[in-house]
Amino acid sequence: MEWSGELKKKDKEYLDRVAELGCIVCRNERLGKSPALIHHIRTGYGVSQRAPHSEAIPLCPIHHQYPAVGELAYHASPKQFEDRYGTELELLEQVRGLLLK
């Protein structure tokens, strides 16, 4: 995956590993591996703040910003997304566990 802007080598390598997991929601819903975008969690951060790269989860475009019929996207409806798929912190914990394997 190509990253815009200046990223430290270790951040780029970490985000590449996160994206390589595929969408964490698709994985949990047993929809198969889907290409993922990086979603920096919002929990605990203000409107204009972004979480560090170490607090990112992989989400496909549908679960990140562009919901399909019957699906929820985080940025379209964060509360409903978390009610259905788990909180950002729960998904982050799962991602970190998968990266350790």
DSSP file (Angstrom, degrees, kcal/mol; ACC not computed):
  #  RESIDUE AA STRUCTURE BP1 BP2  ACC     N-H-->O    O-->H-N    N-H-->O    O-->H-N    TCO  KAPPA ALPHA  PHI   PSI    X-CA   Y-CA   Z-CA
    1    1 A M              0   0    0      0, 0.0     2,-0.3     0, 0.0    15,-0.1   0.000 360.0 360.0 360.0 139.6    0.0    0.0    0.0
    2    2 A E        -     0   0    0     14,-0.0     2,-0.4     0, 0.0     0, 0.0  -0.701 360.0-154.6 -88.4 138.7    1.3    3.5   -0.8
    3    3 A W        -     0   0    0     -2,-0.3     2,-0.2     2,-0.1     4,-0.1  -0.943   6.8-141.2-116.0 133.4    1.3    6.1    2.0
    4    4 A S        +     0   0    0     -2,-0.4     2,-0.0     2,-0.1     0, 0.0  -0.539  63.6  19.1 -87.5 158.6    1.2    9.8    1.4
    5    5 A G  S    S-     0   0    0     -2,-0.2     2,-0.7     2,-0.0    -2,-0.1  -0.160 107.8 -38.9  78.5-175.9    3.2   12.3    3.4
    6    6 A E        +     0   0    0     -2,-0.0     2,-0.4     0, 0.0    -2,-0.1  -0.772  61.7 174.4 -91.2 117.8    6.2   11.6    5.4
    7    7 A L        -     0   0    0     -2,-0.7     2,-0.1    -4,-0.1    -4,-0.0  -0.969  32.6-118.6-121.1 138.6    6.2    8.4    7.4
    8    8 A K     >  -     0   0    0     -2,-0.4     4,-2.6     1,-0.1     3,-0.3  -0.431  32.3-112.9 -67.1 151.2    9.0    7.0    9.4
    9    9 A K  H  > S+     0   0    0      1,-0.2     4,-2.5     2,-0.2     5,-0.2   0.888 117.3  50.9 -55.4 -43.1   10.2    3.6    8.1
   10   10 A K  H  > S+     0   0    0      1,-0.2     4,-2.1     2,-0.2    -1,-0.2   0.867 110.7  49.4 -66.1 -35.4    9.0    1.8   11.2
   11   11 A D  H  > S+     0   0    0     -3,-0.3     4,-2.9     2,-0.2     5,-0.2   0.923 111.2  49.0 -67.4 -43.9    5.5    3.4   10.9
   12   12 A K  H  X S+     0   0    0     -4,-2.6     4,-2.4     1,-0.2    -2,-0.2   0.924 112.2  48.4 -61.1 -45.0    5.2    2.5    7.2
   13   13 A E  H  X S+     0   0    0     -4,-2.5     4,-1.9    -5,-0.2    -1,-0.2   0.908 113.1  48.0 -62.2 -42.1    6.2   -1.1    8.0
   14   14 A Y  H  X S+     0   0    0     -4,-2.1     4,-2.2     2,-0.2    -2,-0.2   0.943 112.6  47.2 -64.4 -48.1    3.7   -1.3   10.8
   15   15 A L  H  X S+     0   0    0     -4,-2.9     4,-2.7     1,-0.2    -2,-0.2   0.857 109.4  54.7 -64.9 -34.4    0.9    0.2    8.8
   16   16 A D  H  X S+     0   0    0     -4,-2.4     4,-2.1    -5,-0.2    -1,-0.2   0.908 108.9  48.5 -62.0 -41.5    1.7   -2.2    5.9
   17   17 A R  H  X S+     0   0    0     -4,-1.9     4,-0.8     2,-0.2    -2,-0.2   0.894 111.6  49.6 -65.6 -39.8    1.4   -5.1    8.3
   18   18 A V  H >< S+     0   0    0     -4,-2.2     3,-1.1     1,-0.2     4,-0.4   0.952 112.6  46.4 -63.0 -49.9   -1.9   -3.8    9.6
   19   19 A A  H >< S+     0   0    0     -4,-2.7     3,-1.7     1,-0.3    17,-0.4   0.855 103.7  63.8 -61.7 -35.8   -3.4   -3.3    6.1
   20   20 A E  H 3< S+     0   0    0     -4,-2.1    -1,-0.3     1,-0.3    -2,-0.2   0.750  90.1  68.0 -62.4 -23.9   -2.1   -6.8    5.0
   21   21 A L  T << S-     0   0    0     -3,-1.1    -1,-0.3    -4,-0.8    -2,-0.2   0.774 102.6-136.3 -64.2 -24.6   -4.5   -8.4    7.6
   22   22 A G    <   -     0   0    0     -3,-1.7    -1,-0.1    -4,-0.4    11,-0.1  -0.132  50.4 -24.9  82.5 169.6   -7.4   -7.2    5.5
   23   23 A C     >  -     0   0    0     11,-1.5     4,-2.1     1,-0.2    36,-0.2  -0.284  54.7-148.9 -56.9 125.4  -10.6   -5.6    7.0
   24   24 A I  H  > S+     0   0    0     34,-2.7     4,-2.1     2,-0.2    -1,-0.2   0.833  97.2  51.0 -67.8 -32.7  -11.0   -6.7   10.6
   25   25 A V  H  > S+     0   0    0     33,-0.4     4,-2.5     2,-0.2    -1,-0.2   0.937 109.6  48.6 -70.2 -46.6  -14.8   -6.5   10.3
   26   26 A C  H  4>S+     0   0    0      1,-0.2     5,-3.1     2,-0.2     6,-0.6   0.902 112.1  51.2 -58.9 -40.1  -14.9   -8.6    7.2
   27   27 A R  H ><5S+     0   0    0     -4,-2.1     3,-1.2     1,-0.2    -1,-0.2   0.940 112.5  44.8 -60.4 -48.3  -12.6  -11.1    8.9
   28   28 A N  H 3<5S+     0   0    0     -4,-2.1    -2,-0.2     1,-0.3    -1,-0.2   0.816 113.2  50.0 -68.4 -31.0  -14.9  -11.3   12.0
   29   29 A E  T 3<5S-     0   0    0     -4,-2.5    -1,-0.3    -5,-0.1    -2,-0.2   0.386 112.7-120.8 -86.8   3.4  -18.1  -11.5    9.9
   30   30 A R  T < 5S+     0   0    0     -3,-1.2    -3,-0.2    -4,-0.3    -2,-0.1   0.874  71.1 135.6  57.1  41.7  -16.4  -14.4    7.9
   31   31 A L      < -     0   0    0     -5,-3.1    -4,-0.2     1,-0.3    -1,-0.1   0.375  67.2-109.7 -95.4   1.9  -16.7  -12.5    4.6
   32   32 A G        -     0   0    0     -6,-0.6     2,-0.4    -5,-0.2    -1,-0.3  -0.221  51.7 -42.2  92.0 173.4  -13.2  -13.3    3.6
   33   33 A K        -     0   0    0     -3,-0.1   -11,-0.1   -11,-0.1    -9,-0.1  -0.616  61.5-177.1 -79.4 129.8  -10.1  -11.2    3.3
   34   34 A S        -     0   0    0     -2,-0.4   -11,-1.5   -11,-0.2    -7,-0.1  -0.951  36.1 -92.0-126.9 148.4  -10.8   -7.8    1.8
   35   35 A P        -     0   0    0      0, 0.0     2,-0.4     0, 0.0   -15,-0.1  -0.274  51.0-146.1 -56.3 142.1   -8.4   -5.0    0.9
   36   36 A A        -     0   0    0    -17,-0.4    24,-0.3    24,-0.2     2,-0.3  -0.880  16.9-152.6-123.1 146.9   -8.1   -2.6    3.8
   37   37 A L  E     -A   59   0A   0     22,-3.7    22,-2.5    -2,-0.4     2,-0.5  -0.692  37.8-103.3 -98.4 160.9   -7.6    1.1    4.4
   38   38 A I  E     -A   58   0A   0     -2,-0.3     2,-0.6    20,-0.2   -23,-0.0  -0.782  32.8-167.4 -90.7 127.3   -6.0    2.3    7.6
   39   39 A H  E     -A   57   0A   0     18,-2.8    18,-2.8    -2,-0.5     2,-0.5  -0.960  10.7-150.0-114.8 114.2   -8.4    3.7   10.2
   40   40 A H  E     -A   56   0A   0     -2,-0.6    16,-0.2    16,-0.2    13,-0.1  -0.725  34.1-109.3 -80.5 126.9   -6.8    5.6   13.1
   41   41 A I        -     0   0    0     14,-2.4    10,-0.6    -2,-0.5    -1,-0.1  -0.172  22.7-158.8 -61.1 151.9   -9.1    5.2   16.0
   42   42 A R    >   +     0   0    0      8,-0.1     3,-2.3     2,-0.1    -1,-0.1   0.644  53.9 115.5-101.9 -22.7  -11.1    8.2   17.2
   43   43 A T  T 3  S+     0   0    0      1,-0.3     3,-0.1     8,-0.0    -2,-0.0  -0.285  88.2   8.5 -57.3 123.4  -11.8    7.0   20.8
   44   44 A G  T 3  S+     0   0    0      1,-0.3     2,-0.4    -2,-0.1    -1,-0.3   0.487 109.1 103.2  86.8   3.1  -10.1    9.3   23.3
   45   45 A Y    <   -     0   0    0     -3,-2.3    -1,-0.3     4,-0.1     6,-0.1  -0.920  68.3-118.6-122.0 146.6   -9.0   11.9   20.7
   46   46 A G    >   -     0   0    0     -2,-0.4     3,-1.2    -3,-0.1    -1,-0.1  -0.125  39.5 -90.9 -74.2 175.3  -10.5   15.3   19.9
   47   47 A V  T 3  S+     0   0    0      1,-0.3    -1,-0.1     3,-0.0    -2,-0.0   0.876 126.3  35.8 -57.0 -43.2  -12.0   16.4   16.6
   48   48 A S  T 3  S+     0   0    0      2,-0.0     2,-0.3     0, 0.0    -1,-0.3   0.357 102.5  92.9 -97.0   7.3   -8.8   17.7   15.1
   49   49 A Q    <   -     0   0    0     -3,-1.2     2,-0.4    -7,-0.1    -4,-0.1  -0.751  58.4-154.8-100.6 148.1   -6.5   15.1   16.7
   50   50 A R        -     0   0    0     -2,-0.3    -8,-0.1    -5,-0.0     3,-0.1  -0.967  21.7-116.6-120.3 139.5   -5.4   11.9   15.1
   51   51 A A        -     0   0    0    -10,-0.6   -11,-0.0    -2,-0.4    -7,-0.0  -0.270  42.9 -92.6 -63.2 155.7   -4.3    8.8   17.0
   52   52 A P    >   -     0   0    0      0, 0.0     3,-2.5     0, 0.0   -11,-0.2  -0.264  39.3-103.0 -65.0 161.2   -0.7    7.6   16.5
   53   53 A H  G >  S+     0   0    0      1,-0.3     3,-0.5     2,-0.1    -2,-0.1   0.775 120.4  67.2 -58.1 -26.6   -0.1    5.0   13.8
   54   54 A S  G 3  S+     0   0    0      1,-0.3    -1,-0.3   -14,-0.0     2,-0.1   0.574  94.7  60.2 -71.6  -7.3    0.2    2.4   16.5
   55   55 A E  G <  S+     0   0    0     -3,-2.5   -14,-2.4   -14,-0.1     2,-0.4  -0.454  82.2 117.2-117.0  57.3   -3.5    2.9   17.1
   56   56 A A  E <   -A   40   0A   0     -3,-0.5   -16,-0.2   -16,-0.2   -18,-0.1  -0.936  42.6-163.2-125.9 146.5   -4.8    2.0   13.7
   57   57 A I  E     -A   39   0A   0    -18,-2.8   -18,-2.8    -2,-0.4     2,-0.5  -0.923  26.3-111.8-125.1 153.8   -7.1   -0.8   12.5
   58   58 A P  E     +A   38   0A   0      0, 0.0   -34,-2.7     0, 0.0   -33,-0.4  -0.748  39.4 170.0 -88.7 126.4   -7.7   -2.2    9.0
   59   59 A L  E     -A   37   0A   0    -22,-2.5   -22,-3.7    -2,-0.5   -36,-0.1  -0.998  30.1-127.0-133.1 137.8  -11.1   -1.5    7.5
   60   60 A C     >  -     0   0    0     -2,-0.4     4,-1.8   -24,-0.3     5,-0.2  -0.315  40.3 -97.9 -71.3 165.9  -12.3   -2.0    3.9
   61   61 A P  H  >>S+     0   0    0      0, 0.0     5,-3.0     0, 0.0     4,-2.3   0.861 124.0  54.7 -55.3 -36.5  -13.9    1.0    2.2
   62   62 A I  H  45S+     0   0    0      1,-0.2     6,-0.1     3,-0.2     9,-0.0   0.924 115.6  36.3 -64.6 -44.7  -17.4   -0.4    3.0
   63   63 A H  H  45S+     0   0    0     -3,-0.2    11,-2.6    10,-0.2    -1,-0.2   0.606 121.5  48.6 -85.9 -10.8  -16.7   -0.6    6.7
   64   64 A H  H  <5S-     0   0    0     -4,-1.8    11,-2.4     9,-0.2    12,-0.2   0.922 136.0 -29.3 -90.0 -57.4  -14.6    2.5    6.8
   65   65 A Q  T  <5S+     0   0    0     -4,-2.3    -3,-0.2    -5,-0.2     8,-0.1   0.596 121.2  60.9-137.9 -21.1  -16.6    5.2    4.9
   66   66 A Y      < -     0   0    0     -5,-3.0    -1,-0.1     6,-0.1    -2,-0.1  -0.716  68.4-156.5-123.9  81.0  -18.9    3.9    2.2
   67   67 A P        -     0   0    0      0, 0.0     2,-0.2     0, 0.0    -4,-0.1  -0.252   3.8-149.4 -64.0 139.8  -21.6    1.5    3.7
   68   68 A A    >   -     0   0    0      1,-0.1     3,-2.4    -6,-0.1     2,-0.1  -0.525  46.3 -63.9 -94.0 170.1  -23.2   -1.1    1.4
   69   69 A V  T 3  S+     0   0    0      1,-0.3    -1,-0.1    -2,-0.2     3,-0.1  -0.348 126.9  10.7 -56.5 126.9  -26.7   -2.3    1.9
   70   70 A G  T 3  S+     0   0    0      1,-0.3    -1,-0.3    -2,-0.1     2,-0.3   0.405 113.2  96.2  83.8  -2.4  -26.9   -4.1    5.2
   71   71 A E    <   -     0   0    0     -3,-2.4     2,-0.4    -9,-0.0    -1,-0.3  -0.763  62.7-138.2-116.3 163.5  -23.5   -3.0    6.4
   72   72 A L        -     0   0    0     -2,-0.3     2,-0.4    -3,-0.1    -6,-0.1  -0.960   7.3-149.6-122.4 141.1  -22.3   -0.1    8.5
   73   73 A A     >  -     0   0    0     -2,-0.4     4,-2.1    -8,-0.1     3,-0.5  -0.895  17.8-132.4-107.8 139.6  -19.3    2.2    8.0
   74   74 A Y  T  4 S+     0   0    0    -11,-2.6     7,-0.2    -2,-0.4    -9,-0.2   0.935 106.1  44.8 -55.0 -51.1  -17.5    3.7   11.0
   75   75 A H  T  4 S+     0   0    0    -11,-2.4    -1,-0.2     1,-0.2   -10,-0.1   0.711 112.8  52.2 -72.6 -18.4  -17.5    7.3    9.6
   76   76 A A  T  4 S-     0   0    0     -3,-0.5    -1,-0.2   -12,-0.2    -2,-0.2   0.840 135.7  -2.7 -82.1 -35.3  -21.1    7.1    8.6
   77   77 A S     X  +     0   0    0     -4,-2.1     4,-2.7    -3,-0.1    -1,-0.2  -0.491  65.4 177.9-158.7  78.8  -22.5    6.0   11.9
   78   78 A P  H  > S+     0   0    0      0, 0.0     4,-2.6     0, 0.0     5,-0.2   0.862  82.1  50.2 -56.6 -42.4  -19.8    5.3   14.6
   79   79 A K  H  > S+     0   0    0      2,-0.2     4,-2.3     1,-0.2     5,-0.2   0.949 114.5  42.8 -64.5 -49.1  -22.2    4.4   17.4
   80   80 A Q  H  > S+     0   0    0      2,-0.2     4,-2.0     1,-0.2     5,-0.2   0.887 112.7  55.1 -64.5 -38.1  -24.2    1.8   15.3
   81   81 A F  H  X S+     0   0    0     -4,-2.7     4,-3.2    -8,-0.2     5,-0.4   0.955 111.4  43.4 -56.9 -51.6  -20.9    0.5   13.9
   82   82 A E  H  X S+     0   0    0     -4,-2.6     4,-1.6     1,-0.2    -2,-0.2   0.853 110.4  55.9 -67.0 -34.5  -19.5   -0.2   17.4
   83   83 A D  H  < S+     0   0    0     -4,-2.3    -1,-0.2    -5,-0.2    -2,-0.2   0.880 119.1  33.1 -62.5 -36.9  -22.8   -1.6   18.6
   84   84 A R  H  < S+     0   0    0     -4,-2.0    -2,-0.2    -5,-0.2    -1,-0.2   0.897 133.6  22.5 -86.5 -43.8  -22.7   -4.2   15.7
   85   85 A Y  H  < S-     0   0    0     -4,-3.2    -3,-0.2     1,-0.3    -2,-0.2   0.568 111.6 -94.4-107.4 -10.8  -19.0   -4.9   15.2
   86   86 A G     <  -     0   0    0     -4,-1.6    -1,-0.3    -5,-0.4    -2,-0.1  -0.289  50.3 -61.3 110.5 159.8  -17.3   -4.0   18.5
   87   87 A T     >  -     0   0    0     -2,-0.1     4,-2.6     1,-0.1     5,-0.2  -0.278  46.0-110.8 -73.8 162.4  -15.6   -0.9   19.8
   88   88 A E  H  > S+     0   0    0      1,-0.2     4,-2.7     2,-0.2     5,-0.2   0.901 120.8  51.7 -57.4 -40.7  -12.5    0.6   18.2
   89   89 A L  H  > S+     0   0    0      2,-0.2     4,-2.2     1,-0.2    -1,-0.2   0.879 109.3  49.2 -68.0 -37.0  -10.5   -0.4   21.3
   90   90 A E  H  > S+     0   0    0      2,-0.2     4,-2.0     1,-0.2    -2,-0.2   0.920 114.0  45.9 -65.2 -43.2  -11.8   -4.0   21.1
   91   91 A L  H  X S+     0   0    0     -4,-2.6     4,-2.6     2,-0.2    -2,-0.2   0.885 111.2  53.0 -67.4 -38.0  -11.0   -4.2   17.4
   92   92 A L  H  X S+     0   0    0     -4,-2.7     4,-2.6    -5,-0.2    -2,-0.2   0.915 108.0  50.7 -61.7 -43.4   -7.5   -2.6   18.0
   93   93 A E  H  X S+     0   0    0     -4,-2.2     4,-2.0     1,-0.2    -1,-0.2   0.906 111.0  49.0 -61.3 -41.4   -6.8   -5.2   20.7
   94   94 A Q  H  X S+     0   0    0     -4,-2.0     4,-2.3     2,-0.2    -2,-0.2   0.924 110.5  50.4 -63.9 -44.1   -7.8   -8.0   18.2
   95   95 A V  H  X S+     0   0    0     -4,-2.6     4,-2.2     1,-0.2    -2,-0.2   0.928 109.2  51.1 -60.0 -45.7   -5.6   -6.5   15.5
   96   96 A R  H  X S+     0   0    0     -4,-2.6     4,-0.9     1,-0.2    -1,-0.2   0.891 109.2  51.5 -60.6 -39.0   -2.6   -6.3   17.9
   97   97 A G  H >X S+     0   0    0     -4,-2.0     4,-0.6     1,-0.2     3,-0.6   0.907 109.1  50.0 -63.3 -41.9   -3.1  -10.0   18.8
   98   98 A L  H >< S+     0   0    0     -4,-2.3     3,-0.8     1,-0.2    -2,-0.2   0.857 106.1  56.4 -65.9 -34.4   -3.2  -11.0   15.2
   99   99 A L  H 3< S+     0   0    0     -4,-2.2    -1,-0.2     1,-0.2    -2,-0.2   0.749 101.6  57.7 -69.2 -22.6    0.1   -9.1   14.5
  100  100 A L  H <<        0   0    0     -4,-0.9    -1,-0.2    -3,-0.6    -2,-0.2   0.683 360.0 360.0 -79.8 -17.8    1.8  -11.1   17.3
  101  101 A K    <<        0   0    0     -3,-0.8    -1,-0.2    -4,-0.6    -2,-0.1   0.486 360.0 360.0 -73.3 360.0    1.0  -14.4   15.6
